[in-house]
Amino acid sequence: MQPQVVQVGPNLWVEIGVYSACTTGVKIVASVYMYTH
């Protein structure tokens, strides 16, 4: 069970990073869309 507990940390940070990247990408796309329309 110990290894799985250790795995939770990195996976959580990866999910946070992906979520941040996605939200940032959406903001950029929205800004470009508003700027070009």
PDB file with one MODEL, atoms N, CA, C and O in Angstrom:
MODEL        1
ATOM      1  N   MET A   1       0.824  -1.203   0.000  1.00  0.00           N
ATOM      2  CA  MET A   1       0.000   0.000   0.000  1.00  0.00           C
ATOM      3  C   MET A   1       0.871   1.272   0.000  1.00  0.00           C
ATOM      4  O   MET A   1       0.465   2.313  -0.516  1.00  0.00           O
ATOM      5  N   GLN A   2       2.040   1.170   0.570  1.00  0.00           N
ATOM      6  CA  GLN A   2       2.921   2.336   0.650  1.00  0.00           C
ATOM      7  C   GLN A   2       3.228   2.949  -0.727  1.00  0.00           C
ATOM      8  O   GLN A   2       3.122   4.165  -0.891  1.00  0.00           O
ATOM      9  N   PRO A   3       3.611   2.117  -1.729  1.00  0.00           N
ATOM     10  CA  PRO A   3       3.912   2.671  -3.057  1.00  0.00           C
ATOM     11  C   PRO A   3       2.754   3.475  -3.634  1.00  0.00           C
ATOM     12  O   PRO A   3       2.971   4.519  -4.250  1.00  0.00           O
ATOM     13  N   GLN A   4       1.526   2.998  -3.440  1.00  0.00           N
ATOM     14  CA  GLN A   4       0.370   3.709  -3.990  1.00  0.00           C
ATOM     15  C   GLN A   4       0.223   5.076  -3.334  1.00  0.00           C
ATOM     16  O   GLN A   4      -0.127   6.056  -3.990  1.00  0.00           O
ATOM     17  N   VAL A   5       0.496   5.132  -2.030  1.00  0.00           N
ATOM     18  CA  VAL A   5       0.403   6.407  -1.313  1.00  0.00           C
ATOM     19  C   VAL A   5       1.412   7.400  -1.893  1.00  0.00           C
ATOM     20  O   VAL A   5       1.122   8.586  -2.050  1.00  0.00           O
ATOM     21  N   VAL A   6       2.614   6.880  -2.208  1.00  0.00           N
ATOM     22  CA  VAL A   6       3.660   7.738  -2.771  1.00  0.00           C
ATOM     23  C   VAL A   6       3.241   8.241  -4.156  1.00  0.00           C
ATOM     24  O   VAL A   6       3.561   9.365  -4.542  1.00  0.00           O
ATOM     25  N   GLN A   7       2.520   7.391  -4.896  1.00  0.00           N
ATOM     26  CA  GLN A   7       2.114   7.744  -6.253  1.00  0.00           C
ATOM     27  C   GLN A   7       1.070   8.860  -6.285  1.00  0.00           C
ATOM     28  O   GLN A   7       0.953   9.578  -7.278  1.00  0.00           O
ATOM     29  N   VAL A   8       0.314   9.001  -5.197  1.00  0.00           N
ATOM     30  CA  VAL A   8      -0.766   9.996  -5.181  1.00  0.00           C
ATOM     31  C   VAL A   8      -0.209  11.406  -5.380  1.00  0.00           C
ATOM     32  O   VAL A   8      -0.790  12.199  -6.121  1.00  0.00           O
ATOM     33  N   GLY A   9       0.913  11.724  -4.726  1.00  0.00           N
ATOM     34  CA  GLY A   9       1.491  13.067  -4.812  1.00  0.00           C
ATOM     35  C   GLY A   9       1.789  13.497  -6.243  1.00  0.00           C
ATOM     36  O   GLY A   9       1.194  14.458  -6.730  1.00  0.00           O
ATOM     37  N   PRO A  10       2.708  12.798  -6.934  1.00  0.00           N
ATOM     38  CA  PRO A  10       3.057  13.157  -8.316  1.00  0.00           C
ATOM     39  C   PRO A  10       1.846  13.207  -9.236  1.00  0.00           C
ATOM     40  O   PRO A  10       1.720  14.125 -10.046  1.00  0.00           O
ATOM     41  N   ASN A  11       0.953  12.227  -9.117  1.00  0.00           N
ATOM     42  CA  ASN A  11      -0.221  12.214  -9.992  1.00  0.00           C
ATOM     43  C   ASN A  11      -1.081  13.445  -9.757  1.00  0.00           C
ATOM     44  O   ASN A  11      -1.606  14.034 -10.702  1.00  0.00           O
ATOM     45  N   LEU A  12      -1.224  13.831  -8.494  1.00  0.00           N
ATOM     46  CA  LEU A  12      -2.026  15.007  -8.164  1.00  0.00           C
ATOM     47  C   LEU A  12      -1.418  16.256  -8.792  1.00  0.00           C
ATOM     48  O   LEU A  12      -2.130  17.081  -9.364  1.00  0.00           O
ATOM     49  N   TRP A  13      -0.092  16.391  -8.681  1.00  0.00           N
ATOM     50  CA  TRP A  13       0.579  17.558  -9.264  1.00  0.00           C
ATOM     51  C   TRP A  13       0.454  17.549 -10.784  1.00  0.00           C
ATOM     52  O   TRP A  13       0.308  18.604 -11.400  1.00  0.00           O
ATOM     53  N   VAL A  14       0.512  16.370 -11.389  1.00  0.00           N
ATOM     54  CA  VAL A  14       0.358  16.267 -12.845  1.00  0.00           C
ATOM     55  C   VAL A  14      -1.040  16.714 -13.242  1.00  0.00           C
ATOM     56  O   VAL A  14      -1.212  17.451 -14.213  1.00  0.00           O
ATOM     57  N   GLU A  15      -2.036  16.264 -12.487  1.00  0.00           N
ATOM     58  CA  GLU A  15      -3.412  16.654 -12.792  1.00  0.00           C
ATOM     59  C   GLU A  15      -3.589  18.160 -12.651  1.00  0.00           C
ATOM     60  O   GLU A  15      -4.248  18.798 -13.472  1.00  0.00           O
ATOM     61  N   ILE A  16      -2.991  18.726 -11.593  1.00  0.00           N
ATOM     62  CA  ILE A  16      -3.062  20.180 -11.391  1.00  0.00           C
ATOM     63  C   ILE A  16      -2.386  20.899 -12.555  1.00  0.00           C
ATOM     64  O   ILE A  16      -2.903  21.897 -13.057  1.00  0.00           O
ATOM     65  N   GLY A  17      -1.232  20.394 -12.982  1.00  0.00           N
ATOM     66  CA  GLY A  17      -0.522  21.009 -14.098  1.00  0.00           C
ATOM     67  C   GLY A  17      -1.325  20.944 -15.380  1.00  0.00           C
ATOM     68  O   GLY A  17      -1.400  21.925 -16.121  1.00  0.00           O
ATOM     69  N   VAL A  18      -1.929  19.790 -15.647  1.00  0.00           N
ATOM     70  CA  VAL A  18      -2.746  19.631 -16.856  1.00  0.00           C
ATOM     71  C   VAL A  18      -3.951  20.557 -16.789  1.00  0.00           C
ATOM     72  O   VAL A  18      -4.301  21.204 -17.775  1.00  0.00           O
ATOM     73  N   TYR A  19      -4.585  20.617 -15.624  1.00  0.00           N
ATOM     74  CA  TYR A  19      -5.758  21.485 -15.450  1.00  0.00           C
ATOM     75  C   TYR A  19      -5.378  22.944 -15.676  1.00  0.00           C
ATOM     76  O   TYR A  19      -6.098  23.682 -16.347  1.00  0.00           O
ATOM     77  N   SER A  20      -4.236  23.357 -15.108  1.00  0.00           N
ATOM     78  CA  SER A  20      -3.778  24.734 -15.285  1.00  0.00           C
ATOM     79  C   SER A  20      -3.477  25.015 -16.753  1.00  0.00           C
ATOM     80  O   SER A  20      -3.832  26.073 -17.274  1.00  0.00           O
ATOM     81  N   ALA A  21      -2.821  24.067 -17.418  1.00  0.00           N
ATOM     82  CA  ALA A  21      -2.490  24.242 -18.830  1.00  0.00           C
ATOM     83  C   ALA A  21      -3.762  24.353 -19.666  1.00  0.00           C
ATOM     84  O   ALA A  21      -3.838  25.171 -20.583  1.00  0.00           O
ATOM     85  N   CYS A  22      -4.757  23.531 -19.348  1.00  0.00           N
ATOM     86  CA  CYS A  22      -6.014  23.558 -20.101  1.00  0.00           C
ATOM     87  C   CYS A  22      -6.735  24.878 -19.900  1.00  0.00           C
ATOM     88  O   CYS A  22      -7.208  25.479 -20.865  1.00  0.00           O
ATOM     89  N   THR A  23      -6.823  25.334 -18.665  1.00  0.00           N
ATOM     90  CA  THR A  23      -7.522  26.590 -18.391  1.00  0.00           C
ATOM     91  C   THR A  23      -6.787  27.757 -19.043  1.00  0.00           C
ATOM     92  O   THR A  23      -7.412  28.675 -19.573  1.00  0.00           O
ATOM     93  N   THR A  24      -5.450  27.715 -19.001  1.00  0.00           N
ATOM     94  CA  THR A  24      -4.665  28.772 -19.640  1.00  0.00           C
ATOM     95  C   THR A  24      -4.878  28.751 -21.147  1.00  0.00           C
ATOM     96  O   THR A  24      -5.016  29.800 -21.776  1.00  0.00           O
ATOM     97  N   GLY A  25      -4.904  27.555 -21.722  1.00  0.00           N
ATOM     98  CA  GLY A  25      -5.138  27.415 -23.162  1.00  0.00           C
ATOM     99  C   GLY A  25      -6.498  27.957 -23.541  1.00  0.00           C
ATOM    100  O   GLY A  25      -6.639  28.632 -24.560  1.00  0.00           O
ATOM    101  N   VAL A  26      -7.504  27.666 -22.725  1.00  0.00           N
ATOM    102  CA  VAL A  26      -8.855  28.161 -23.000  1.00  0.00           C
ATOM    103  C   VAL A  26      -8.876  29.682 -22.952  1.00  0.00           C
ATOM    104  O   VAL A  26      -9.504  30.319 -23.797  1.00  0.00           O
ATOM    105  N   LYS A  27      -8.197  30.270 -21.974  1.00  0.00           N
ATOM    106  CA  LYS A  27      -8.145  31.730 -21.856  1.00  0.00           C
ATOM    107  C   LYS A  27      -7.476  32.334 -23.086  1.00  0.00           C
ATOM    108  O   LYS A  27      -7.943  33.342 -23.617  1.00  0.00           O
ATOM    109  N   ILE A  28      -6.378  31.718 -23.542  1.00  0.00           N
ATOM    110  CA  ILE A  28      -5.667  32.218 -24.719  1.00  0.00           C
ATOM    111  C   ILE A  28      -6.560  32.125 -25.948  1.00  0.00           C
ATOM    112  O   ILE A  28      -6.661  33.078 -26.721  1.00  0.00           O
ATOM    113  N   VAL A  29      -7.209  30.978 -26.130  1.00  0.00           N
ATOM    114  CA  VAL A  29      -8.097  30.791 -27.282  1.00  0.00           C
ATOM    115  C   VAL A  29      -9.237  31.797 -27.234  1.00  0.00           C
ATOM    116  O   VAL A  29      -9.598  32.380 -28.256  1.00  0.00           O
ATOM    117  N   ALA A  30      -9.804  32.001 -26.048  1.00  0.00           N
ATOM    118  CA  ALA A  30     -10.902  32.961 -25.898  1.00  0.00           C
ATOM    119  C   ALA A  30     -10.421  34.371 -26.232  1.00  0.00           C
ATOM    120  O   ALA A  30     -11.125  35.126 -26.904  1.00  0.00           O
ATOM    121  N   SER A  31      -9.229  34.725 -25.767  1.00  0.00           N
ATOM    122  CA  SER A  31      -8.687  36.055 -26.043  1.00  0.00           C
ATOM    123  C   SER A  31      -8.459  36.244 -27.537  1.00  0.00           C
ATOM    124  O   SER A  31      -8.810  37.283 -28.095  1.00  0.00           O
ATOM    125  N   VAL A  32      -7.875  35.244 -28.183  1.00  0.00           N
ATOM    126  CA  VAL A  32      -7.621  35.319 -29.625  1.00  0.00           C
ATOM    127  C   VAL A  32      -8.941  35.404 -30.381  1.00  0.00           C
ATOM    128  O   VAL A  32      -9.068  36.167 -31.338  1.00  0.00           O
ATOM    129  N   TYR A  33      -9.919  34.621 -29.948  1.00  0.00           N
ATOM    130  CA  TYR A  33     -11.234  34.620 -30.606  1.00  0.00           C
ATOM    131  C   TYR A  33     -11.880  35.998 -30.493  1.00  0.00           C
ATOM    132  O   TYR A  33     -12.405  36.524 -31.474  1.00  0.00           O
ATOM    133  N   MET A  34     -11.839  36.578 -29.303  1.00  0.00           N
ATOM    134  CA  MET A  34     -12.428  37.906 -29.100  1.00  0.00           C
ATOM    135  C   MET A  34     -11.659  38.956 -29.907  1.00  0.00           C
ATOM    136  O   MET A  34     -12.251  39.899 -30.433  1.00  0.00           O
ATOM    137  N   TYR A  35     -10.329  38.785 -30.000  1.00  0.00           N
ATOM    138  CA  TYR A  35      -9.497  39.762 -30.698  1.00  0.00           C
ATOM    139  C   TYR A  35      -9.716  39.708 -32.204  1.00  0.00           C
ATOM    140  O   TYR A  35      -9.643  40.733 -32.882  1.00  0.00           O
ATOM    141  N   THR A  36      -9.985  38.518 -32.727  1.00  0.00           N
ATOM    142  CA  THR A  36     -10.122  38.359 -34.175  1.00  0.00           C
ATOM    143  C   THR A  36     -11.565  38.500 -34.639  1.00  0.00           C
ATOM    144  O   THR A  36     -11.830  38.446 -35.840  1.00  0.00           O
ATOM    145  N   HIS A  37     -12.510  38.682 -33.704  1.00  0.00           N
ATOM    146  CA  HIS A  37     -13.899  38.818 -34.118  1.00  0.00           C
ATOM    147  C   HIS A  37     -14.457  40.165 -33.664  1.00  0.00           C
ATOM    148  O   HIS A  37     -15.623  40.469 -33.921  1.00  0.00           O
TER     149      HIS A  37
ENDMDL
END
